[in-house]
Amino acid sequence: MVCRDLFSKGNVCLAGILALAAAVSQGCGREDSTSDLRDDVEETDQVTAFQDLIDFENQQTKGVKKYEAVLAVFGGWNTCGDGPLGTDIFRRAAQMLKRRAAEGRHFRIVAACFGKTSRLHYYSSSVSETVAVGEAEDVRRVIEDQTRLVAGRSVRVVGHSYGGWLALQTASRLSLSVNVKAVATIDPISKINCTPLVLARSYLRSQFSLRPHAGCTEAPSDMPSSVVNSVATRVSWWGNFFENDSAFLHSNKMLGAENHLIDYHVGNLLEIFSPHNDIDSDDRVWNVVEQKFAG
């Protein structure tokens, strides 16, 4: 069973969720499995989610000598491939960058996604088209390196789901010499408290009228208050976008952020996973993000 094949964008079939439970119980969610590690190494060469950003850089930034800021874009779990979960936040970021480039405003890029075993893959403008496997600390280091090439060492960060969790971790740990201008967390979910296996259990509990797992239905609670306070105090603007229409997978308000509840109208059982998947490309989110990131 391959985790990336379980979901389709928008509607998600009930069988897919149940298959997820079976898959993770066989090791799809275990990072200590030898076969998983082998698959994840292979996945490094199969990361296609960044292609829109890479194409943009190859076409639009040749000869650019002055960059305004670094844009860091982080996707969620299982968003590295070319399947329905793998491209939306990166596609929207590329569209935003194209509009800024048309105004003569250019950004360095750092992008990251989480593979099917929750391992982190990333690339940056300095090594375009080369995808590495690493940890949150590696992404922080790359962002800091990129800020040395832009005016005022300015950075904007946007992340969805696990990527929202990574955005908070990264923004709070960047050197004080880095100007974290804006952060957008989109339905942020804890990578620690809502693993794929926990998510499967959360779904099954919801189907038997039991309370879904708290780790998958809250803002990341594994974040120390120092992390949240650091983001809230050092960032010029922090917008947190969340939904609560997906019964077993959604985030919530975060203290210190400008919180935006994005409402969805879930019409039937097949759509119960849709809001969390759809929010990363929602115009109501990106209209605000583009406005704030342009400032």
Order of alpha helices (4+ residues) and beta strands (2+ residues): alpha-alpha-alpha-beta-alpha-beta-beta-beta-alpha-beta-alpha-beta-alpha-alpha-beta-beta-alpha-alpha
